[in-house]
Amino acid sequence: MSFAKDFSKAMSQAGTSQFQEAIRQELEYSMKVELDKILGTAPQNELEHTKKDLEGFKKLFHRFLQEKGPSVDWGKIQRPPEDSIQPYEKIKARGLPDSVASVLNKLVVVKLNGGLGTSMGCKGPKSLIGVRNENTFLDLTVQQIEHLNKTYNTDVPLVLMNSFNTDEDTKKILQKYSHSRVKIYTFNQSRYPRINKESLLPVAKDVSYSGENAEAWYPPGHGDIYASFYNSGLLDNFIGEGKEYIFVSNIDNLGATVDLYILNHLMNSPNGKRCEFVMEVTNKTRADVKGGTLTQYENKLRLVEIAQVPKPHVDEFKSVSKFKIFNTNNLWISLSAIKRLQEQNAIDMEIIVNPKTLDGGLNVIQLETAVGAAIKSFENSLGINVPRSRFLPVKTTSDLLLVMSNLYSLNAGSLTMSEKREFPTVPLVKLGSSFTKVQDYLKRFESIPDMLELDHLTVSGDVTFGKNVALKMECPVLSIWTGTTAGGKSVPCQELIISFFKSF
């Protein structure tokens, strides 16, 4: 029987604590032996960095072996107190300080840049995919911060948290911004070994991550930001320069721009007690039922993810009426608080066990953490219920169609909803499998349709769109079937469907 099966059996038996502890110790010892072998293959110039990575992994693996069952007791979950989640309108009503520059100069912008574009059929970092007027996610981010620095004569730096998957390509492209008015820094999140699901031992045999070892390593989720940022030396450098807060967000969230009203609230707290951690949340729709939500748990604000919820309560967790908000992963965090908690080893984040199957069929697990889960470790944390416009992620080509369309106007790197759009909500767009890859998606649109009056679009089959197409919502769902081409001027939904059925 494998270690993994022994361990699973031991954990499920009552009254066998000594046996459980013996199994745990044996697994930890076996892991240590394998990690020492891997460390022994590190070249001298990588030795210190690899050692820090593997030490962090060992701590996470130790916690993984210690934990039993769901990480939350559902009976302890309560709705947050009213004052712990503030409406954005209340924050905005306080206005801006006389000197905007004084608060901006205390800020560092951090973008999570560890992801690849593979889910959209692209090679390399996702941040280098073109999303609007040939601008990439990274281009738009730099433009936003440069606009702030020029407008207010400030020095807001941009920091990219790369992974070993994205670091080399990202650094090459950064040369194009050498003349922009933005100082750009990078640091790498950790590199952890994937674990064989059966043996609970690392798949990697050495430190290389190319060739046969390409799938043996992984970046351990954005919760790694605290340790990696601290270890990089950038945290201390920014504190030494007088910086006080970081604004952290996913680089593919085009709504995550620097908000001066939230920053002012942080720097000039109305009760005199500064927040160490602010999480932007927004109202749930039925499309967001799996998103993590803020709760009150043991007298602290706590982020609860669906993976932590006991199975009997999953439907209750998904309820839009009970849990009305979800985490946008736009976070404002005190630099001095990160330093204090990191040095006290007091940042507590739940472990996410992510199962994967490698190309050769081997089943592995990845141990990860999420940056927002640390909210419970900080003092005077706050949620701010922001407009939906601050959550504009581009995860699929369906999302890409929205941000490339005339629904949005682009100004200084920021997208804003067109004033010509009569509805406050974004259309629901579902493009079929023929559109999954960006390259295929672009071939199927001679030009991006006019979508100002669209409410709901579903496309299935082998479809292309001609020039000057306008999609106007006059029916619940637009379904486009195999072998058709949309072209022409302004086509209401019902007329479009009829013409497709005729050509079909």
Disulfide bonds with the S-S distance in Angstrom:
none
